[in-house]
């Protein structure tokens, strides 16, 4: 069993779905869950408390990753300046620039097993 902190770009407070992106396509956590799906995910947030569940996971498409970056930039403009240090991401990147970056990254969506997911 491994424990790691992920770069979560979205946490859905209603479904508890987690959308995480690996800033490096060959991150150890990403390779590990490709070989053996995650057994458990846990989040902690001041507003929602701790959420823990056995997940169902799916890979994110490049278009979804690009949209997540745009959404994150809008919701967290100050923190986005720190995240913008990821090579290829500028704070004022266009959708096409985010899509180009997203094609080099990998992402996973985690859902509670009882949640409806597409």
C-alpha positions as CSV (number, residue, x, y, z in Angstrom):
1,X,0.0,0.0,0.0
2,X,1.3,3.4,-1.0
3,X,0.3,6.8,0.2
4,X,0.8,10.0,-1.8
5,X,-0.4,13.5,-2.2
6,X,-2.0,14.3,-5.5
7,X,-2.6,17.5,-7.5
8,X,-6.3,17.6,-7.3
9,X,-7.8,20.1,-9.8
10,X,-11.4,19.5,-8.8
11,X,-13.3,17.9,-5.9
12,X,-17.0,17.5,-6.5
13,X,-18.7,18.2,-3.1
14,X,-21.9,16.4,-4.1
15,X,-20.5,13.2,-5.6
16,X,-17.1,13.3,-3.9
17,X,-15.5,12.7,-7.2
18,X,-11.8,13.7,-7.4
19,X,-10.1,14.8,-10.6
20,X,-6.3,14.6,-10.3
21,X,-3.6,15.3,-12.8
22,X,0.0,14.1,-12.8
23,X,2.3,17.0,-13.7
24,X,4.7,14.4,-15.0
25,X,3.2,11.8,-17.2
26,X,5.4,9.1,-15.7
27,X,4.7,9.9,-12.0
28,X,5.0,6.9,-9.7
29,X,1.5,7.2,-8.4
30,X,0.1,7.2,-11.9
31,X,2.1,4.2,-13.0
32,X,1.1,2.4,-9.8
33,X,-2.7,2.9,-10.3
34,X,-2.4,1.9,-13.9
35,X,-0.9,-1.4,-12.8
36,X,-3.2,-1.8,-9.8
37,X,-6.3,0.4,-9.3
38,X,-6.4,2.5,-6.2
39,X,-7.7,0.7,-3.1
40,X,-8.8,3.9,-1.3
41,X,-8.8,7.6,-1.7
42,X,-9.0,10.2,1.1
43,X,-9.4,13.9,1.0
44,X,-9.4,16.5,3.7
45,X,-11.0,19.9,3.4
46,X,-12.0,22.5,6.0
47,X,-15.5,22.9,4.5
48,X,-16.3,19.2,3.8
49,X,-14.2,17.4,6.4
50,X,-12.6,14.1,5.5
51,X,-13.9,12.0,2.7
52,X,-12.7,8.4,2.3
53,X,-13.9,5.7,0.0
54,X,-12.9,2.7,-2.2
55,X,-12.9,4.3,-5.7
56,X,-13.8,3.4,-9.2
57,X,-11.3,5.2,-11.4
58,X,-11.1,6.2,-15.1
59,X,-8.5,8.0,-17.1
60,X,-9.1,11.6,-18.1
61,X,-9.1,12.7,-21.8
62,X,-6.8,15.6,-22.8
63,X,-9.9,17.8,-23.4
64,X,-11.0,17.2,-19.8
65,X,-7.6,18.0,-18.4
66,X,-7.5,21.3,-20.4
67,X,-10.9,22.2,-19.0
68,X,-9.8,21.4,-15.5
69,X,-6.9,23.7,-15.8
70,X,-9.1,26.5,-17.1
71,X,-11.6,25.9,-14.3
72,X,-8.9,25.8,-11.7
73,X,-7.4,29.1,-13.0
74,X,-10.7,30.8,-12.7
75,X,-11.5,29.5,-9.2
76,X,-8.1,29.9,-7.7
77,X,-6.3,32.8,-9.4
78,X,-3.7,33.3,-6.8
79,X,-2.8,29.7,-6.3
80,X,-2.8,29.2,-10.1
81,X,0.3,31.5,-10.3
82,X,2.2,28.8,-8.3
83,X,0.8,25.9,-10.3
84,X,1.7,27.8,-13.5
85,X,5.3,26.8,-12.9
86,X,4.4,23.5,-14.6
87,X,6.4,23.7,-17.8
88,X,4.1,24.7,-20.7
89,X,1.5,26.4,-18.6
90,X,1.3,30.1,-18.6
91,X,-1.3,31.8,-16.4
92,X,-2.9,33.4,-19.5
93,X,-2.8,30.3,-21.7
94,X,-5.5,29.9,-24.2
95,X,-7.7,26.7,-24.5
96,X,-5.5,25.5,-27.4
97,X,-2.3,26.0,-25.3
98,X,-3.9,24.1,-22.4
99,X,-4.9,21.3,-24.7
100,X,-1.4,21.0,-26.1
101,X,-0.1,20.8,-22.5
102,X,-2.8,18.4,-21.5
103,X,-1.8,16.0,-24.2
104,X,1.5,15.5,-22.4
105,X,-0.1,14.9,-19.0
106,X,-2.1,12.1,-17.5
107,X,-5.1,12.4,-15.2
108,X,-7.5,10.2,-13.3
109,X,-11.0,10.7,-12.0
110,X,-11.9,8.8,-8.8
111,X,-15.5,8.1,-7.9
112,X,-17.1,6.4,-4.9
113,X,-18.2,2.9,-6.0
114,X,-21.8,3.8,-5.4
115,X,-21.7,7.0,-7.5
116,X,-23.0,7.2,-11.0
117,X,-20.1,8.1,-13.3
118,X,-19.6,8.4,-17.0
